[in-house]
Amino acid sequence: MENLNEKVWYACYGSNLLQERFLCYIQGGQPAGAHTSYIGCEDKTPPIDSEEMSISAELYFAKVSINWNGGIAFIRTTFTPTASTYGRIYLITKGQLIDIARQETNTSTSLEIEFEKAIKNGSYIFKQPSWYGNLLYLGEHNGFPIFTITNEQDSQSSTKPSNAYLKTIIDGLRETHWLDNHAIFDYLKTKHGIIENYSEEELRSIIGEKKD
């Protein structure tokens, strides 16, 4: 039986790079630019800690989210030293991570996640089919395991992310990794979902837009 009060790192790589957006999963609320209001976790305690990190898996955009009106971020399930995705880890409880997974997978019933199986096997598919039903184990940091969620398939067709979604990721990259506009452009311009759908001029324009 899992001790749901045990601490784990939850690794984010998309819109949840921005803490304000991530806290909607914890405390409830509607993220700026999104169409969905979240109920939050049963335990609404903010993350104990947060740090930047790099994930050795490729970032890409797929599916069509009604919430964001376009493609959303996933990482490949295959890790490679040549891939580097900017991430952010939040120190939360296993119970909170399960509640986040319920919201990410639109699950209204109870959800069970076997964290030890993910550690042993490197991944654990806790809901299928589902966009974010695959729990990946990314190692340990400061004595706590690191997990993230993505799709179980790497062969998804890429889709265009919306301006609002990209702006949230861009703000998260600035907040978490202190990237300037040039670094953000160099990072995003090669990602599948962006490279096929945005010109360099369009991408630079989105990155350069000021927040209201």
FENJOFEN-V202197 format. One record per backbone hydrogen bond with DSSP energy under -0.5 kcal/mol. NH is the residue of the N-H (numbers start at 1). CO is the residue of the C=O. If there is no record, write none. Layout:
nh=NH co=CO
nh=NH co=CO
This chain:
nh=4 co=2
nh=6 co=3
nh=8 co=92
nh=9 co=145
nh=10 co=90
nh=11 co=9
nh=11 co=147
nh=12 co=88
nh=17 co=14
nh=18 co=15
nh=19 co=17
nh=21 co=18
nh=22 co=18
nh=23 co=19
nh=24 co=21
nh=25 co=22
nh=26 co=22
nh=27 co=23
nh=28 co=23
nh=28 co=24
nh=29 co=38
nh=31 co=29
nh=31 co=36
nh=34 co=31
nh=35 co=67
nh=38 co=29
nh=41 co=26
nh=44 co=42
nh=48 co=91
nh=51 co=89
nh=53 co=87
nh=55 co=85
nh=57 co=55
nh=60 co=74
nh=61 co=192
nh=62 co=72
nh=63 co=157
nh=65 co=70
nh=69 co=65
nh=70 co=65
nh=71 co=160
nh=72 co=62
nh=74 co=60
nh=76 co=58
nh=79 co=77
nh=80 co=56
nh=83 co=80
nh=85 co=55
nh=87 co=53
nh=88 co=12
nh=89 co=51
nh=90 co=10
nh=91 co=49
nh=92 co=8
nh=92 co=90
nh=94 co=6
nh=95 co=4
nh=97 co=93
nh=98 co=94
nh=99 co=95
nh=100 co=96
nh=101 co=97
nh=102 co=98
nh=103 co=99
nh=104 co=100
nh=105 co=101
nh=106 co=103
nh=107 co=102
nh=108 co=106
nh=115 co=113
nh=118 co=114
nh=119 co=115
nh=120 co=116
nh=121 co=117
nh=122 co=118
nh=124 co=135
nh=126 co=124
nh=126 co=133
nh=127 co=133
nh=133 co=130
nh=134 co=150
nh=135 co=124
nh=135 co=133
nh=136 co=134
nh=136 co=148
nh=137 co=122
nh=138 co=136
nh=138 co=146
nh=141 co=144
nh=144 co=141
nh=146 co=139
nh=147 co=9
nh=148 co=136
nh=150 co=134
nh=159 co=61
nh=166 co=162
nh=167 co=163
nh=168 co=164
nh=169 co=165
nh=170 co=166
nh=171 co=167
nh=172 co=168
nh=173 co=169
nh=174 co=170
nh=175 co=171
nh=176 co=172
nh=177 co=173
nh=178 co=174
nh=179 co=173
nh=184 co=180
nh=185 co=181
nh=186 co=182
nh=187 co=183
nh=188 co=184
nh=189 co=185
nh=191 co=188
nh=192 co=59
nh=194 co=191
nh=195 co=191
nh=197 co=194
nh=198 co=194
nh=203 co=199
nh=204 co=200
nh=205 co=201
nh=206 co=202
nh=207 co=203
nh=208 co=204
nh=209 co=205
nh=209 co=206
